[in-house]
């Protein structure tokens, strides 16, 4: 949201901040996360990822308001973080940071903010609790990522 922009009852969306410790090398975890083609393996509700070219991708997501196909553009890939912005269906951005922790482990921190585009979509999202859905799926996604990478299946 822009400075000075007010949040109204019509806004549905939110911001998330979720962390999870993973017993896998930080470099391997960061590399796996930064390749968006892997998203359907660990992100809950992501059914498909289509690479559109360059740094652009389209996700097919099963949500409480039906199937969504938001497009994202990766804005930064670093050795320890990946950032993106939504370019359709959703307004907002996301970031995953991977920080070494201990001998073989790391902490993965996801932060993001989102809002569906359009009044009708926002009203529906608010009614079905899209922010709660996103938080629960974010937590489940990091748990799935943890299981996958700790089993060394990356």
N, C-alpha and C positions, 0 to 999 in steps of 0.2 A: 504494500500500500504506500502511496506517495505521502510525504510529509504534508500534514494539513488535511488529508483526505479522511473523512469520517467513516466509521463503520456503522452500518445501519442494520436493522432487523432483517433486511433483505439479503445481507451478506452471509454466505455459507462457505465455510472453508476454515482455515486455521493455520496454526504453525505447530510444528513438531520438533522435538529434540529427544533423540533416543540413543543410548549407548549400550554396547555389549562388549565384553572381553572375549577374545577368541585366542585359543592356544594354537596359533599357527604364525609363521613368520609374517611380519608386517608387510614386507615387499610383495610376497605372494598374494596376500589378501588384497592389498591396494591394486595390484595388477588385475586380479580377477574381477574386482568391482568396477574398475575403470573400463572394462570391455563390456559395453552395454548389451552385446549379444548374449551374455550370460544371465541377464536379468530374469528371464523366464525360469531359470533353474532355482533361483533363490528368492525372488520377490513374489510374495503371496499375491494372488489375484492377477498377475501378469500372465496372460495366456500366449502372447506372441510378441516378438520384437522384430521389426522390419527396419533394416538399415536403408535410409533414403539417400545416402551419399554424404560425403564429407563427415561432418559431426552431427548430422541430423538422423533421428530415429523416430519411429512410430511404435507405440506400445498398444496392444489390445488388452484392456483391463476389464475384469468383471467387477462391477460395483453395485451397491444397493439400488442405484437408479438405472441399472442396465449396463450394457457394454459401452465402454468409452474407448476412443482411439486418440489419445493426446499425442502430439508430436513434441519432441524435446530436442534441444540443441546443446551439446556439450560445450561449455564456455571455457573450461579449464581442466586440463589433465596434468597433474603433477605426480611425482613419485609417491606422495603421501595423501593426495586428495583429488576428488573429481567433483566438478560443479556443473550445473545445467540450469537452463531456463525452459519453461513450457512455452511453446510457440503456437499452440492451438488447443481449443476446448477448455484448457485450464490456464489461469494466470498464476504466475508464481515461479518459484525456483527451488532447487535442492542442492545439497552438498553432502558428501561423505568424506570424513577425515579418518585416516588410519595412523595411530600413534603407537610406536613400539612400547611394550610393557613387559618387563621381565626378559628372561633369556630367549624364549621361543614364542612369546605371545604378543598380543596387541590389543588396543581398544579401538573399536569402530564406532564412530559417532555420526549419526545421520541428523541433519537439520534441514528443515524445509518449510515453505509456506505455500499455500495454494488456495485458489478460489475458482469455482467453475464460472465460465463466461455465460452471461445471459441470465435475466431475471427468473425465468421459469425454471431453468436448471438449478439455480441457487435456491429457489423455494423448495424444490423437490429434495435437494441435497440436505437442506436444513431439517426437513421433515423426517428424513430417514437416518439422520445422525451421521453424516459423511465424515465429520472430523473424528468422531469416536471410531468409526470404521477404519479410517486412515491410520490412527494411532495403533489400534489393535493389529492391523496388517503390518505396520512398520515393526512392531515388536516381534510378531511372528516371523517376519522376513529376516530380521537379524538373528533370530534363533535358528532358522533354517540355514542361513549363511554359516553360522557357528558350527552346526552339525556337519554340514558339507565340507567345510575347510578343515575342521579338526580331524575328519576321517581321511584327509589328504586326497580328496577327489577333485582337485582343481587343476 
